[in-house]
Amino acid sequence: MLNVDIKKEFSEFGKKMKIVAIMTLLSIIPYLGTILSFIGFIFAIMALSDIRSANYKLKQSSLENYRSKYSIAIVFRIISTVISGAGSFYSLGRPFSFSILTLIPMIISFIINIIAGAIEMDAWRSLTDFFNQNRSLFPTHIALEASEGSDKLRTAALMNVLSFLIITILIGWILQIVGYFKLAKLEEIIRYTETTPTTPVPSTQQVSLAAPTPSNKKFCPNCGAKITGEGKFCGECGSSLTKS
């Protein structure tokens, strides 16, 4: 099992994933959606620092691949957003004009977004591999939830790449919410402590003492000679063997 410090890092990662999940869920709210999505985006970036701290001791290549590739995907998405925004700004106030200067930013932004989605898919795959390969480090149900959550987020990234199909946007949004909430289960890991099962030892020993069995041998109380049979007198000295 993980030591306490690493558990805290994964617990913090889970807490941030819960916030990202909530912000993603609430992003559907009109007018506030963009702001809430941005807040979730910030917490997703902050969560990478928890992974880096945890992997400082774990030194898992799959965990490092997740962190580095997800960071690259974020950079690509920022670039895509800036280019898309630049194209939209140019066309602002020109609703009926359409030129190569508005088309090129849209195409470039679309291509970069596809690249970002592919890199993000690989990042989530690496995180899925980490939880699958290191299940013994986590409580069983948490490792399973985290693995499933990472896999769903990988599929959500694919849906984002296919966003031009429209319906995939909704599917990806749902998968993101489910995936982030499943990763949020890591928050519970801090409640678990490493225990070594022991065999209970009774506080007092139950000792069964058998009652002494009476001896079958008889001796004369007068001379000590061995008595055989059921006679009432000693065969050696003639003394009475019955109690008076």
Secondary structure as the mmCIF struct_conf table of DSSP 4:
data_model
#
loop_
_struct_conf.conf_type_id
_struct_conf.id
_struct_conf.beg_label_comp_id
_struct_conf.beg_label_asym_id
_struct_conf.beg_label_seq_id
_struct_conf.end_label_comp_id
_struct_conf.end_label_asym_id
_struct_conf.end_label_seq_id
HELX_RH_AL_P HELX_RH_AL_P1 VAL A 4 LEU A 26
TURN_TY1_P TURN_TY1_P1 SER A 27 ILE A 28
BEND BEND1 ILE A 29 ILE A 29
TURN_TY1_P TURN_TY1_P2 PRO A 30 LEU A 32
HELX_RH_AL_P HELX_RH_AL_P2 GLY A 33 LEU A 58
HELX_RH_AL_P HELX_RH_AL_P3 SER A 61 SER A 91
TURN_TY1_P TURN_TY1_P3 LEU A 92 GLY A 93
TURN_TY1_P TURN_TY1_P4 PRO A 95 PHE A 96
HELX_RH_AL_P HELX_RH_AL_P4 ILE A 100 GLN A 133
TURN_TY1_P TURN_TY1_P5 ASN A 134 ASN A 134
HELX_RH_3T_P HELX_RH_3T_P1 ARG A 135 LEU A 137
BEND BEND2 PHE A 138 PHE A 138
HELX_RH_AL_P HELX_RH_AL_P5 THR A 140 VAL A 161
TURN_TY1_P TURN_TY1_P6 LEU A 162 LEU A 162
HELX_RH_3T_P HELX_RH_3T_P2 SER A 163 LEU A 165
BEND BEND3 ILE A 166 ILE A 166
HELX_RH_AL_P HELX_RH_AL_P6 ILE A 167 LEU A 183
HELX_RH_3T_P HELX_RH_3T_P3 ALA A 184 ARG A 191
BEND BEND4 SER A 203 THR A 204
HELX_LH_PP_P HELX_LH_PP_P1 VAL A 207 SER A 215
BEND BEND5 ASN A 216 ASN A 216
STRN STRN1 LYS A 218 PHE A 219
TURN_TY1_P TURN_TY1_P7 PRO A 221 CYS A 223
HELX_LH_PP_P HELX_LH_PP_P2 ALA A 225 ALA A 225
STRN STRN2 LYS A 226 ILE A 227
TURN_TY1_P TURN_TY1_P8 GLY A 229 GLU A 230
BEND BEND6 LYS A 232 LYS A 232
STRN STRN3 PHE A 233 PHE A 233
TURN_TY1_P TURN_TY1_P9 GLY A 235 CYS A 237
STRN STRN4 SER A 240 SER A 240
BEND BEND7 THR A 242 THR A 242
#
